[in-house]
Amino acid sequence: MLVEFASAVDAVRGAVESQRAIAERNASLPKDQRIEFRIGIHVGDIIFDENDIFGDGVNVAARVENECEPGGVYLSDDAFRQVRGRRRSCSRILASAC
């Protein structure tokens, strides 16, 4: 799944909220019925072409996601620099996601 956000802060907030909701849902399910996502976030250039999005921003996010633990949220260095210290609430979200 690929989702575009207006800012890195919004992307982190949405990713962490999604992972929390999925974890709550999974808590009551047997392991073989659980769904776990890996989320990678990057800030970079993307290209829209009709019904597709591609470019370095997408490629780096995919690599970051590949390194992520199931149920986790990983940020590229560029995304982390944009989020770190930006807002107090985002710092709390990142701390709870780690």
N, C-alpha and C positions, 0 to 999 in steps of 0.2 A: 504494500500500500504506500502511496506517495501523497503527502499533504504539504501544501505551501502555506506559510504564515507570513504576516506582514512584518514580524519582528522575531528576533531570537528569543526574547522574553516570552512572547506569546507561544512560540513553539515549545519551549521548555515547560511552561505552565500546562499546555494542552497534553504534552507527552506524559508528564507526571500524573496528571489527573486521569488520563486514560489507563495508565498502568495500575494506578490504585483501584480504579473501578473493576478492571479485569481481575486483579488479585482478590478483591472482595467476592466477585462472582465465583472464582475458582476455589475459594476456601471451602465451599460446600460440595464440591464435585470430586469424584474419584480421580486419581492422577491420569488415568487413561482418557478422561473426558475434558481435561483442562486445555485451555488455549493460552499460550504465552507468546508475546511479541517481543522482539528486540527493536529498539528505536534508536536511530542514529540521527543526530542533528548537525547540520553544517550551514554556514552562511556563505553563499557564493552565487555566481552568475548562473542563471538558468535560461533555457530557450523554450518558448512555447511554439508548438507546431501542430495545429488543429487539435487533436485529442491527446497529444503527448507532451511531456515535459522532459527535457534532457539537458546535458551540459555538465561542466565541472562541478557545479553545486550538487547535482544529483549523484554524480559518480563518487564524490568524496563522502556524502551522506551514506551511500550504500556501503562504502568501505568501513566507515565508523560503525554502522549497524552490525556489520559482520563480526566485529570485535566484541560486541555487547553480549552480556549475559542474558538469557531468557528472562523477561520481566523487567529488564533494566532500561535505562536511558543514558546513552553516551553522547558526548558533545565533542566536536572537533575543537582544536585550539582556537580557531577563529570564532566559533560560536561561543565558546567559554569566555573569551575576552570581551565579547559584546554583552554578555549576561552578568559576569562577575561584578559585584559592587553597584550594579545599575539600580536595583530596587531592593529594598530590605526583604520584601515578600519573596522575590525570586531567589535571594540568597538562602532563605529558609527552605524553599522548595528544593534547591540543589543539595543542601545539606541532608535533607530527608531522603533524597533519591540515591545518595551515595551509600 
